[in-house]
Amino acid sequence: MGQAMGAEGYSFFTGVHAAWRGRGLGRALKLRLIAAARRDGARALQTTNLDGNLPALRLNTALGFRPTPGSIELRKRLVPPGRH
């Protein structure tokens, strides 16, 4: 799943059901997204990778994605009022 963002694109998610992993489908999907982004005029493509997902990190690195330091994701859990 991707989105054009001006001269850049963003790859939100590339997922393959567990039963179908190890067959090159994730790579094929990511390559199609890269090709579509190029065709649409994007000069760069961004993606995110969970630090514990080493297969995805290896795939993204093999396809030329490089880490960009300086980004921290912050989350806040929202609970109903009166609960802590």
PyMOL Python script that loads the backbone (N, CA, C, O; Angstrom):
from pymol import cmd

cmd.read_pdbstr("""\
ATOM      1  N   MET A   1       0.857  -1.161   0.000  1.00  0.00           N
ATOM      2  CA  MET A   1       0.000   0.000   0.000  1.00  0.00           C
ATOM      3  C   MET A   1       0.901   1.221   0.000  1.00  0.00           C
ATOM      4  O   MET A   1       1.785   1.336   0.849  1.00  0.00           O
ATOM      5  N   GLY A   2       0.694   2.123  -0.929  1.00  0.00           N
ATOM      6  CA  GLY A   2       1.528   3.308  -1.031  1.00  0.00           C
ATOM      7  C   GLY A   2       0.713   4.536  -1.359  1.00  0.00           C
ATOM      8  O   GLY A   2      -0.470   4.453  -1.692  1.00  0.00           O
ATOM      9  N   GLN A   3       1.373   5.683  -1.259  1.00  0.00           N
ATOM     10  CA  GLN A   3       0.711   6.954  -1.545  1.00  0.00           C
ATOM     11  C   GLN A   3       1.719   7.905  -2.158  1.00  0.00           C
ATOM     12  O   GLN A   3       2.858   7.992  -1.700  1.00  0.00           O
ATOM     13  N   ALA A   4       1.303   8.615  -3.189  1.00  0.00           N
ATOM     14  CA  ALA A   4       2.134   9.660  -3.774  1.00  0.00           C
ATOM     15  C   ALA A   4       2.088  10.890  -2.878  1.00  0.00           C
ATOM     16  O   ALA A   4       1.039  11.255  -2.346  1.00  0.00           O
ATOM     17  N   MET A   5       3.244  11.516  -2.724  1.00  0.00           N
ATOM     18  CA  MET A   5       3.348  12.729  -1.916  1.00  0.00           C
ATOM     19  C   MET A   5       4.215  13.713  -2.681  1.00  0.00           C
ATOM     20  O   MET A   5       5.367  13.943  -2.312  1.00  0.00           O
ATOM     21  N   GLY A   6       3.674  14.295  -3.740  1.00  0.00           N
ATOM     22  CA  GLY A   6       4.464  15.195  -4.570  1.00  0.00           C
ATOM     23  C   GLY A   6       5.531  14.424  -5.321  1.00  0.00           C
ATOM     24  O   GLY A   6       5.234  13.460  -6.026  1.00  0.00           O
ATOM     25  N   ALA A   7       6.783  14.856  -5.166  1.00  0.00           N
ATOM     26  CA  ALA A   7       7.903  14.203  -5.855  1.00  0.00           C
ATOM     27  C   ALA A   7       8.357  12.942  -5.130  1.00  0.00           C
ATOM     28  O   ALA A   7       9.277  12.262  -5.585  1.00  0.00           O
ATOM     29  N   GLU A   8       7.724  12.629  -4.016  1.00  0.00           N
ATOM     30  CA  GLU A   8       8.085  11.439  -3.257  1.00  0.00           C
ATOM     31  C   GLU A   8       6.859  10.552  -3.069  1.00  0.00           C
ATOM     32  O   GLU A   8       5.721  10.991  -3.239  1.00  0.00           O
ATOM     33  N   GLY A   9       7.111   9.322  -2.722  1.00  0.00           N
ATOM     34  CA  GLY A   9       6.036   8.396  -2.413  1.00  0.00           C
ATOM     35  C   GLY A   9       6.294   7.776  -1.060  1.00  0.00           C
ATOM     36  O   GLY A   9       7.401   7.854  -0.528  1.00  0.00           O
ATOM     37  N   TYR A  10       5.271   7.164  -0.509  1.00  0.00           N
ATOM     38  CA  TYR A  10       5.412   6.522   0.797  1.00  0.00           C
ATOM     39  C   TYR A  10       4.817   5.125   0.731  1.00  0.00           C
ATOM     40  O   TYR A  10       3.667   4.948   0.328  1.00  0.00           O
ATOM     41  N   SER A  11       5.594   4.150   1.122  1.00  0.00           N
ATOM     42  CA  SER A  11       5.140   2.768   1.191  1.00  0.00           C
ATOM     43  C   SER A  11       4.698   2.510   2.626  1.00  0.00           C
ATOM     44  O   SER A  11       5.527   2.341   3.520  1.00  0.00           O
ATOM     45  N   PHE A  12       3.387   2.482   2.839  1.00  0.00           N
ATOM     46  CA  PHE A  12       2.848   2.314   4.180  1.00  0.00           C
ATOM     47  C   PHE A  12       2.999   0.897   4.705  1.00  0.00           C
ATOM     48  O   PHE A  12       3.362   0.691   5.863  1.00  0.00           O
ATOM     49  N   PHE A  13       2.722  -0.071   3.857  1.00  0.00           N
ATOM     50  CA  PHE A  13       2.627  -1.439   4.350  1.00  0.00           C
ATOM     51  C   PHE A  13       2.790  -2.410   3.196  1.00  0.00           C
ATOM     52  O   PHE A  13       2.174  -2.250   2.142  1.00  0.00           O
ATOM     53  N   THR A  14       3.625  -3.415   3.405  1.00  0.00           N
ATOM     54  CA  THR A  14       3.730  -4.524   2.467  1.00  0.00           C
ATOM     55  C   THR A  14       3.586  -5.781   3.307  1.00  0.00           C
ATOM     56  O   THR A  14       4.481  -6.122   4.080  1.00  0.00           O
ATOM     57  N   GLY A  15       2.478  -6.460   3.161  1.00  0.00           N
ATOM     58  CA  GLY A  15       2.230  -7.619   4.006  1.00  0.00           C
ATOM     59  C   GLY A  15       1.864  -8.847   3.200  1.00  0.00           C
ATOM     60  O   GLY A  15       1.193  -8.769   2.171  1.00  0.00           O
ATOM     61  N   VAL A  16       2.324  -9.982   3.697  1.00  0.00           N
ATOM     62  CA  VAL A  16       2.018 -11.268   3.080  1.00  0.00           C
ATOM     63  C   VAL A  16       1.540 -12.203   4.186  1.00  0.00           C
ATOM     64  O   VAL A  16       2.195 -12.324   5.222  1.00  0.00           O
ATOM     65  N   HIS A  17       0.426 -12.851   3.978  1.00  0.00           N
ATOM     66  CA  HIS A  17      -0.110 -13.816   4.939  1.00  0.00           C
ATOM     67  C   HIS A  17       0.967 -14.844   5.268  1.00  0.00           C
ATOM     68  O   HIS A  17       1.731 -15.254   4.395  1.00  0.00           O
ATOM     69  N   ALA A  18       1.021 -15.254   6.522  1.00  0.00           N
ATOM     70  CA  ALA A  18       2.055 -16.172   6.995  1.00  0.00           C
ATOM     71  C   ALA A  18       2.168 -17.439   6.142  1.00  0.00           C
ATOM     72  O   ALA A  18       3.269 -17.941   5.916  1.00  0.00           O
ATOM     73  N   ALA A  19       1.045 -17.948   5.675  1.00  0.00           N
ATOM     74  CA  ALA A  19       1.067 -19.179   4.879  1.00  0.00           C
ATOM     75  C   ALA A  19       1.751 -18.986   3.525  1.00  0.00           C
ATOM     76  O   ALA A  19       2.150 -19.966   2.896  1.00  0.00           O
ATOM     77  N   TRP A  20       1.892 -17.747   3.068  1.00  0.00           N
ATOM     78  CA  TRP A  20       2.454 -17.459   1.753  1.00  0.00           C
ATOM     79  C   TRP A  20       3.849 -16.839   1.815  1.00  0.00           C
ATOM     80  O   TRP A  20       4.431 -16.521   0.778  1.00  0.00           O
ATOM     81  N   ARG A  21       4.384 -16.668   3.016  1.00  0.00           N
ATOM     82  CA  ARG A  21       5.710 -16.059   3.153  1.00  0.00           C
ATOM     83  C   ARG A  21       6.801 -16.995   2.648  1.00  0.00           C
ATOM     84  O   ARG A  21       6.620 -18.211   2.578  1.00  0.00           O
ATOM     85  N   GLY A  22       7.922 -16.409   2.303  1.00  0.00           N
ATOM     86  CA  GLY A  22       9.067 -17.186   1.836  1.00  0.00           C
ATOM     87  C   GLY A  22       9.014 -17.547   0.363  1.00  0.00           C
ATOM     88  O   GLY A  22       9.819 -18.347  -0.113  1.00  0.00           O
ATOM     89  N   ARG A  23       8.070 -16.961  -0.362  1.00  0.00           N
ATOM     90  CA  ARG A  23       7.914 -17.260  -1.794  1.00  0.00           C
ATOM     91  C   ARG A  23       8.240 -16.064  -2.686  1.00  0.00           C
ATOM     92  O   ARG A  23       8.018 -16.109  -3.896  1.00  0.00           O
ATOM     93  N   GLY A  24       8.768 -14.996  -2.086  1.00  0.00           N
ATOM     94  CA  GLY A  24       9.139 -13.819  -2.874  1.00  0.00           C
ATOM     95  C   GLY A  24       7.996 -12.866  -3.156  1.00  0.00           C
ATOM     96  O   GLY A  24       8.153 -11.933  -3.943  1.00  0.00           O
ATOM     97  N   LEU A  25       6.837 -13.084  -2.522  1.00  0.00           N
ATOM     98  CA  LEU A  25       5.683 -12.220  -2.802  1.00  0.00           C
ATOM     99  C   LEU A  25       5.878 -10.810  -2.253  1.00  0.00           C
ATOM    100  O   LEU A  25       5.506  -9.836  -2.908  1.00  0.00           O
ATOM    101  N   GLY A  26       6.454 -10.688  -1.066  1.00  0.00           N
ATOM    102  CA  GLY A  26       6.707  -9.354  -0.503  1.00  0.00           C
ATOM    103  C   GLY A  26       7.629  -8.556  -1.396  1.00  0.00           C
ATOM    104  O   GLY A  26       7.398  -7.373  -1.645  1.00  0.00           O
ATOM    105  N   ARG A  27       8.678  -9.205  -1.878  1.00  0.00           N
ATOM    106  CA  ARG A  27       9.617  -8.550  -2.794  1.00  0.00           C
ATOM    107  C   ARG A  27       8.901  -8.115  -4.080  1.00  0.00           C
ATOM    108  O   ARG A  27       9.080  -6.991  -4.550  1.00  0.00           O
ATOM    109  N   ALA A  28       8.091  -9.016  -4.640  1.00  0.00           N
ATOM    110  CA  ALA A  28       7.359  -8.694  -5.870  1.00  0.00           C
ATOM    111  C   ALA A  28       6.416  -7.506  -5.654  1.00  0.00           C
ATOM    112  O   ALA A  28       6.326  -6.620  -6.504  1.00  0.00           O
ATOM    113  N   LEU A  29       5.715  -7.491  -4.516  1.00  0.00           N
ATOM    114  CA  LEU A  29       4.808  -6.376  -4.230  1.00  0.00           C
ATOM    115  C   LEU A  29       5.568  -5.065  -4.096  1.00  0.00           C
ATOM    116  O   LEU A  29       5.157  -4.042  -4.643  1.00  0.00           O
ATOM    117  N   LYS A  30       6.681  -5.100  -3.363  1.00  0.00           N
ATOM    118  CA  LYS A  30       7.479  -3.879  -3.165  1.00  0.00           C
ATOM    119  C   LYS A  30       8.060  -3.398  -4.490  1.00  0.00           C
ATOM    120  O   LYS A  30       8.094  -2.194  -4.745  1.00  0.00           O
ATOM    121  N   LEU A  31       8.519  -4.325  -5.342  1.00  0.00           N
ATOM    122  CA  LEU A  31       9.053  -3.938  -6.650  1.00  0.00           C
ATOM    123  C   LEU A  31       7.980  -3.307  -7.529  1.00  0.00           C
ATOM    124  O   LEU A  31       8.256  -2.363  -8.269  1.00  0.00           O
ATOM    125  N   ARG A  32       6.751  -3.831  -7.449  1.00  0.00           N
ATOM    126  CA  ARG A  32       5.652  -3.226  -8.235  1.00  0.00           C
ATOM    127  C   ARG A  32       5.347  -1.812  -7.747  1.00  0.00           C
ATOM    128  O   ARG A  32       5.079  -0.918  -8.549  1.00  0.00           O
ATOM    129  N   LEU A  33       5.391  -1.613  -6.422  1.00  0.00           N
ATOM    130  CA  LEU A  33       5.158  -0.285  -5.875  1.00  0.00           C
ATOM    131  C   LEU A  33       6.262   0.677  -6.303  1.00  0.00           C
ATOM    132  O   LEU A  33       5.982   1.823  -6.653  1.00  0.00           O
ATOM    133  N   ILE A  34       7.511   0.222  -6.279  1.00  0.00           N
ATOM    134  CA  ILE A  34       8.632   1.055  -6.725  1.00  0.00           C
ATOM    135  C   ILE A  34       8.451   1.417  -8.192  1.00  0.00           C
ATOM    136  O   ILE A  34       8.647   2.573  -8.569  1.00  0.00           O
ATOM    137  N   ALA A  35       8.086   0.460  -9.014  1.00  0.00           N
ATOM    138  CA  ALA A  35       7.873   0.723 -10.449  1.00  0.00           C
ATOM    139  C   ALA A  35       6.738   1.710 -10.663  1.00  0.00           C
ATOM    140  O   ALA A  35       6.849   2.606 -11.500  1.00  0.00           O
ATOM    141  N   ALA A  36       5.647   1.560  -9.920  1.00  0.00           N
ATOM    142  CA  ALA A  36       4.512   2.480 -10.054  1.00  0.00           C
ATOM    143  C   ALA A  36       4.907   3.883  -9.616  1.00  0.00           C
ATOM    144  O   ALA A  36       4.506   4.861 -10.246  1.00  0.00           O
ATOM    145  N   ALA A  37       5.683   3.996  -8.550  1.00  0.00           N
ATOM    146  CA  ALA A  37       6.127   5.313  -8.081  1.00  0.00           C
ATOM    147  C   ALA A  37       7.012   5.976  -9.130  1.00  0.00           C
ATOM    148  O   ALA A  37       6.862   7.166  -9.405  1.00  0.00           O
ATOM    149  N   ARG A  38       7.937   5.211  -9.719  1.00  0.00           N
ATOM    150  CA  ARG A  38       8.779   5.763 -10.793  1.00  0.00           C
ATOM    151  C   ARG A  38       7.924   6.210 -11.975  1.00  0.00           C
ATOM    152  O   ARG A  38       8.113   7.302 -12.512  1.00  0.00           O
ATOM    153  N   ARG A  39       6.981   5.356 -12.373  1.00  0.00           N
ATOM    154  CA  ARG A  39       6.112   5.663 -13.518  1.00  0.00           C
ATOM    155  C   ARG A  39       5.323   6.948 -13.271  1.00  0.00           C
ATOM    156  O   ARG A  39       5.069   7.718 -14.197  1.00  0.00           O
ATOM    157  N   ASP A  40       4.942   7.168 -12.019  1.00  0.00           N
ATOM    158  CA  ASP A  40       4.164   8.356 -11.668  1.00  0.00           C
ATOM    159  C   ASP A  40       5.032   9.578 -11.398  1.00  0.00           C
ATOM    160  O   ASP A  40       4.521  10.631 -11.015  1.00  0.00           O
ATOM    161  N   GLY A  41       6.348   9.446 -11.597  1.00  0.00           N
ATOM    162  CA  GLY A  41       7.237  10.601 -11.486  1.00  0.00           C
ATOM    163  C   GLY A  41       7.883  10.813 -10.122  1.00  0.00           C
ATOM    164  O   GLY A  41       8.548  11.829  -9.916  1.00  0.00           O
ATOM    165  N   ALA A  42       7.708   9.890  -9.193  1.00  0.00           N
ATOM    166  CA  ALA A  42       8.341  10.056  -7.881  1.00  0.00           C
ATOM    167  C   ALA A  42       9.850   9.908  -8.029  1.00  0.00           C
ATOM    168  O   ALA A  42      10.340   9.058  -8.773  1.00  0.00           O
ATOM    169  N   ARG A  43      10.567  10.747  -7.311  1.00  0.00           N
ATOM    170  CA  ARG A  43      12.035  10.680  -7.323  1.00  0.00           C
ATOM    171  C   ARG A  43      12.573   9.951  -6.106  1.00  0.00           C
ATOM    172  O   ARG A  43      13.756   9.612  -6.060  1.00  0.00           O
ATOM    173  N   ALA A  44      11.728   9.706  -5.125  1.00  0.00           N
ATOM    174  CA  ALA A  44      12.144   9.007  -3.901  1.00  0.00           C
ATOM    175  C   ALA A  44      10.936   8.280  -3.330  1.00  0.00           C
ATOM    176  O   ALA A  44       9.789   8.638  -3.599  1.00  0.00           O
ATOM    177  N   LEU A  45      11.213   7.266  -2.546  1.00  0.00           N
ATOM    178  CA  LEU A  45      10.168   6.498  -1.899  1.00  0.00           C
ATOM    179  C   LEU A  45      10.608   6.228  -0.469  1.00  0.00           C
ATOM    180  O   LEU A  45      11.735   5.795  -0.231  1.00  0.00           O
ATOM    181  N   GLN A  46       9.727   6.482   0.470  1.00  0.00           N
ATOM    182  CA  GLN A  46      10.002   6.241   1.884  1.00  0.00           C
ATOM    183  C   GLN A  46       9.222   5.023   2.351  1.00  0.00           C
ATOM    184  O   GLN A  46       8.176   4.687   1.796  1.00  0.00           O
ATOM    185  N   THR A  47       9.742   4.376   3.370  1.00  0.00           N
ATOM    186  CA  THR A  47       9.029   3.287   4.017  1.00  0.00           C
ATOM    187  C   THR A  47       9.430   3.261   5.485  1.00  0.00           C
ATOM    188  O   THR A  47      10.413   3.892   5.871  1.00  0.00           O
ATOM    189  N   THR A  48       8.686   2.547   6.292  1.00  0.00           N
ATOM    190  CA  THR A  48       9.052   2.350   7.687  1.00  0.00           C
ATOM    191  C   THR A  48       9.229   0.862   7.920  1.00  0.00           C
ATOM    192  O   THR A  48       8.741   0.033   7.152  1.00  0.00           O
ATOM    193  N   ASN A  49       9.930   0.542   8.984  1.00  0.00           N
ATOM    194  CA  ASN A  49      10.228  -0.844   9.290  1.00  0.00           C
ATOM    195  C   ASN A  49      10.271  -1.000  10.802  1.00  0.00           C
ATOM    196  O   ASN A  49      11.019  -0.286  11.471  1.00  0.00           O
ATOM    197  N   LEU A  50       9.490  -1.913  11.351  1.00  0.00           N
ATOM    198  CA  LEU A  50       9.589  -2.187  12.779  1.00  0.00           C
ATOM    199  C   LEU A  50      10.972  -2.760  13.060  1.00  0.00           C
ATOM    200  O   LEU A  50      11.458  -3.608  12.312  1.00  0.00           O
ATOM    201  N   ASP A  51      11.602  -2.304  14.127  1.00  0.00           N
ATOM    202  CA  ASP A  51      12.977  -2.732  14.392  1.00  0.00           C
ATOM    203  C   ASP A  51      13.096  -4.231  14.636  1.00  0.00           C
ATOM    204  O   ASP A  51      14.174  -4.791  14.438  1.00  0.00           O
ATOM    205  N   GLY A  52      12.048  -4.883  15.050  1.00  0.00           N
ATOM    206  CA  GLY A  52      12.086  -6.326  15.272  1.00  0.00           C
ATOM    207  C   GLY A  52      11.773  -7.170  14.048  1.00  0.00           C
ATOM    208  O   GLY A  52      11.888  -8.394  14.103  1.00  0.00           O
ATOM    209  N   ASN A  53      11.382  -6.548  12.947  1.00  0.00           N
ATOM    210  CA  ASN A  53      11.014  -7.286  11.735  1.00  0.00           C
ATOM    211  C   ASN A  53      12.232  -7.383  10.815  1.00  0.00           C
ATOM    212  O   ASN A  53      12.355  -6.647   9.836  1.00  0.00           O
ATOM    213  N   LEU A  54      13.123  -8.307  11.155  1.00  0.00           N
ATOM    214  CA  LEU A  54      14.371  -8.428  10.406  1.00  0.00           C
ATOM    215  C   LEU A  54      14.176  -8.867   8.957  1.00  0.00           C
ATOM    216  O   LEU A  54      14.901  -8.377   8.091  1.00  0.00           O
ATOM    217  N   PRO A  55      13.227  -9.774   8.642  1.00  0.00           N
ATOM    218  CA  PRO A  55      13.029 -10.108   7.225  1.00  0.00           C
ATOM    219  C   PRO A  55      12.642  -8.878   6.385  1.00  0.00           C
ATOM    220  O   PRO A  55      13.141  -8.708   5.272  1.00  0.00           O
ATOM    221  N   ALA A  56      11.765  -8.033   6.910  1.00  0.00           N
ATOM    222  CA  ALA A  56      11.378  -6.826   6.172  1.00  0.00           C
ATOM    223  C   ALA A  56      12.553  -5.863   6.071  1.00  0.00           C
ATOM    224  O   ALA A  56      12.742  -5.224   5.037  1.00  0.00           O
ATOM    225  N   LEU A  57      13.345  -5.754   7.135  1.00  0.00           N
ATOM    226  CA  LEU A  57      14.513  -4.876   7.101  1.00  0.00           C
ATOM    227  C   LEU A  57      15.512  -5.356   6.051  1.00  0.00           C
ATOM    228  O   LEU A  57      16.075  -4.547   5.314  1.00  0.00           O
ATOM    229  N   ARG A  58      15.733  -6.664   5.983  1.00  0.00           N
ATOM    230  CA  ARG A  58      16.641  -7.210   4.964  1.00  0.00           C
ATOM    231  C   ARG A  58      16.102  -6.935   3.556  1.00  0.00           C
ATOM    232  O   ARG A  58      16.861  -6.561   2.662  1.00  0.00           O
ATOM    233  N   LEU A  59      14.796  -7.120   3.362  1.00  0.00           N
ATOM    234  CA  LEU A  59      14.199  -6.859   2.055  1.00  0.00           C
ATOM    235  C   LEU A  59      14.340  -5.391   1.680  1.00  0.00           C
ATOM    236  O   LEU A  59      14.794  -5.067   0.583  1.00  0.00           O
ATOM    237  N   ASN A  60      13.950  -4.502   2.593  1.00  0.00           N
ATOM    238  CA  ASN A  60      14.026  -3.067   2.291  1.00  0.00           C
ATOM    239  C   ASN A  60      15.458  -2.644   1.998  1.00  0.00           C
ATOM    240  O   ASN A  60      15.694  -1.856   1.081  1.00  0.00           O
ATOM    241  N   THR A  61      16.412  -3.154   2.761  1.00  0.00           N
ATOM    242  CA  THR A  61      17.817  -2.822   2.525  1.00  0.00           C
ATOM    243  C   THR A  61      18.282  -3.352   1.178  1.00  0.00           C
ATOM    244  O   THR A  61      18.982  -2.654   0.444  1.00  0.00           O
ATOM    245  N   ALA A  62      17.899  -4.586   0.845  1.00  0.00           N
ATOM    246  CA  ALA A  62      18.279  -5.180  -0.437  1.00  0.00           C
ATOM    247  C   ALA A  62      17.714  -4.393  -1.616  1.00  0.00           C
ATOM    248  O   ALA A  62      18.304  -4.379  -2.696  1.00  0.00           O
ATOM    249  N   LEU A  63      16.571  -3.740  -1.410  1.00  0.00           N
ATOM    250  CA  LEU A  63      15.947  -2.959  -2.483  1.00  0.00           C
ATOM    251  C   LEU A  63      16.452  -1.510  -2.517  1.00  0.00           C
ATOM    252  O   LEU A  63      15.975  -0.698  -3.310  1.00  0.00           O
ATOM    253  N   GLY A  64      17.415  -1.196  -1.655  1.00  0.00           N
ATOM    254  CA  GLY A  64      18.044   0.122  -1.716  1.00  0.00           C
ATOM    255  C   GLY A  64      17.544   1.140  -0.716  1.00  0.00           C
ATOM    256  O   GLY A  64      18.012   2.279  -0.726  1.00  0.00           O
ATOM    257  N   PHE A  65      16.613   0.776   0.146  1.00  0.00           N
ATOM    258  CA  PHE A  65      16.166   1.697   1.187  1.00  0.00           C
ATOM    259  C   PHE A  65      17.272   1.802   2.239  1.00  0.00           C
ATOM    260  O   PHE A  65      17.900   0.803   2.592  1.00  0.00           O
ATOM    261  N   ARG A  66      17.504   3.014   2.732  1.00  0.00           N
ATOM    262  CA  ARG A  66      18.531   3.252   3.739  1.00  0.00           C
ATOM    263  C   ARG A  66      17.916   3.941   4.938  1.00  0.00           C
ATOM    264  O   ARG A  66      17.020   4.771   4.783  1.00  0.00           O
ATOM    265  N   PRO A  67      18.390   3.607   6.150  1.00  0.00           N
ATOM    266  CA  PRO A  67      17.855   4.260   7.356  1.00  0.00           C
ATOM    267  C   PRO A  67      18.119   5.765   7.342  1.00  0.00           C
ATOM    268  O   PRO A  67      19.155   6.226   6.862  1.00  0.00           O
ATOM    269  N   THR A  68      17.181   6.502   7.869  1.00  0.00           N
ATOM    270  CA  THR A  68      17.331   7.939   8.038  1.00  0.00           C
ATOM    271  C   THR A  68      17.256   8.228   9.528  1.00  0.00           C
ATOM    272  O   THR A  68      16.180   8.134  10.118  1.00  0.00           O
ATOM    273  N   PRO A  69      18.386   8.580  10.152  1.00  0.00           N
ATOM    274  CA  PRO A  69      18.377   8.831  11.596  1.00  0.00           C
ATOM    275  C   PRO A  69      17.598  10.090  11.949  1.00  0.00           C
ATOM    276  O   PRO A  69      17.408  10.983  11.123  1.00  0.00           O
ATOM    277  N   GLY A  70      17.154  10.135  13.196  1.00  0.00           N
ATOM    278  CA  GLY A  70      16.524  11.346  13.696  1.00  0.00           C
ATOM    279  C   GLY A  70      15.017  11.296  13.793  1.00  0.00           C
ATOM    280  O   GLY A  70      14.382  12.331  13.999  1.00  0.00           O
ATOM    281  N   SER A  71      14.430  10.133  13.653  1.00  0.00           N
ATOM    282  CA  SER A  71      12.980  10.029  13.745  1.00  0.00           C
ATOM    283  C   SER A  71      12.610   9.169  14.947  1.00  0.00           C
ATOM    284  O   SER A  71      13.100   8.050  15.100  1.00  0.00           O
ATOM    285  N   ILE A  72      11.756   9.697  15.778  1.00  0.00           N
ATOM    286  CA  ILE A  72      11.281   8.957  16.947  1.00  0.00           C
ATOM    287  C   ILE A  72       9.761   8.958  16.897  1.00  0.00           C
ATOM    288  O   ILE A  72       9.137  10.007  16.733  1.00  0.00           O
ATOM    289  N   GLU A  73       9.174   7.790  17.037  1.00  0.00           N
ATOM    290  CA  GLU A  73       7.724   7.698  17.060  1.00  0.00           C
ATOM    291  C   GLU A  73       7.258   7.699  18.510  1.00  0.00           C
ATOM    292  O   GLU A  73       7.720   6.897  19.321  1.00  0.00           O
ATOM    293  N   LEU A  74       6.356   8.589  18.821  1.00  0.00           N
ATOM    294  CA  LEU A  74       5.807   8.701  20.169  1.00  0.00           C
ATOM    295  C   LEU A  74       4.347   8.291  20.144  1.00  0.00           C
ATOM    296  O   LEU A  74       3.617   8.601  19.203  1.00  0.00           O
ATOM    297  N   ARG A  75       3.929   7.590  21.188  1.00  0.00           N
ATOM    298  CA  ARG A  75       2.530   7.172  21.299  1.00  0.00           C
ATOM    299  C   ARG A  75       2.022   7.485  22.695  1.00  0.00           C
ATOM    300  O   ARG A  75       2.774   7.474  23.669  1.00  0.00           O
ATOM    301  N   LYS A  76       0.740   7.763  22.767  1.00  0.00           N
ATOM    302  CA  LYS A  76       0.074   7.999  24.040  1.00  0.00           C
ATOM    303  C   LYS A  76      -1.153   7.116  24.080  1.00  0.00           C
ATOM    304  O   LYS A  76      -1.973   7.151  23.163  1.00  0.00           O
ATOM    305  N   ARG A  77      -1.289   6.331  25.123  1.00  0.00           N
ATOM    306  CA  ARG A  77      -2.462   5.487  25.297  1.00  0.00           C
ATOM    307  C   ARG A  77      -3.588   6.347  25.853  1.00  0.00           C
ATOM    308  O   ARG A  77      -3.412   7.027  26.864  1.00  0.00           O
ATOM    309  N   LEU A  78      -4.722   6.318  25.209  1.00  0.00           N
ATOM    310  CA  LEU A  78      -5.881   7.085  25.645  1.00  0.00           C
ATOM    311  C   LEU A  78      -6.835   6.168  26.372  1.00  0.00           C
ATOM    312  O   LEU A  78      -7.266   5.146  25.837  1.00  0.00           O
ATOM    313  N   VAL A  79      -7.158   6.537  27.582  1.00  0.00           N
ATOM    314  CA  VAL A  79      -8.082   5.736  28.389  1.00  0.00           C
ATOM    315  C   VAL A  79      -9.300   6.602  28.713  1.00  0.00           C
ATOM    316  O   VAL A  79      -9.211   7.830  28.717  1.00  0.00           O
ATOM    317  N   PRO A  80     -10.424   5.965  28.981  1.00  0.00           N
ATOM    318  CA  PRO A  80     -11.607   6.745  29.352  1.00  0.00           C
ATOM    319  C   PRO A  80     -11.351   7.596  30.607  1.00  0.00           C
ATOM    320  O   PRO A  80     -10.573   7.197  31.474  1.00  0.00           O
ATOM    321  N   PRO A  81     -12.001   8.765  30.708  1.00  0.00           N
ATOM    322  CA  PRO A  81     -11.818   9.611  31.905  1.00  0.00           C
ATOM    323  C   PRO A  81     -12.115   8.830  33.176  1.00  0.00           C
ATOM    324  O   PRO A  81     -13.045   8.026  33.222  1.00  0.00           O
ATOM    325  N   GLY A  82     -11.316   9.075  34.201  1.00  0.00           N
ATOM    326  CA  GLY A  82     -11.496   8.398  35.478  1.00  0.00           C
ATOM    327  C   GLY A  82     -10.743   7.107  35.614  1.00  0.00           C
ATOM    328  O   GLY A  82     -10.647   6.575  36.720  1.00  0.00           O
ATOM    329  N   ARG A  83     -10.203   6.578  34.535  1.00  0.00           N
ATOM    330  CA  ARG A  83      -9.390   5.355  34.587  1.00  0.00           C
ATOM    331  C   ARG A  83      -7.936   5.740  34.392  1.00  0.00           C
ATOM    332  O   ARG A  83      -7.613   6.656  33.635  1.00  0.00           O
ATOM    333  N   HIS A  84      -7.073   5.030  35.084  1.00  0.00           N
ATOM    334  CA  HIS A  84      -5.632   5.321  34.945  1.00  0.00           C
ATOM    335  C   HIS A  84      -4.896   4.079  34.631  1.00  0.00           C
ATOM    336  O   HIS A  84      -3.675   4.108  34.475  1.00  0.00           O
TER     337      HIS A  84
END
""", "prot")
cmd.dss("prot")
cmd.show_as("cartoon", "prot")
cmd.util.cbc("prot")
cmd.orient("prot")
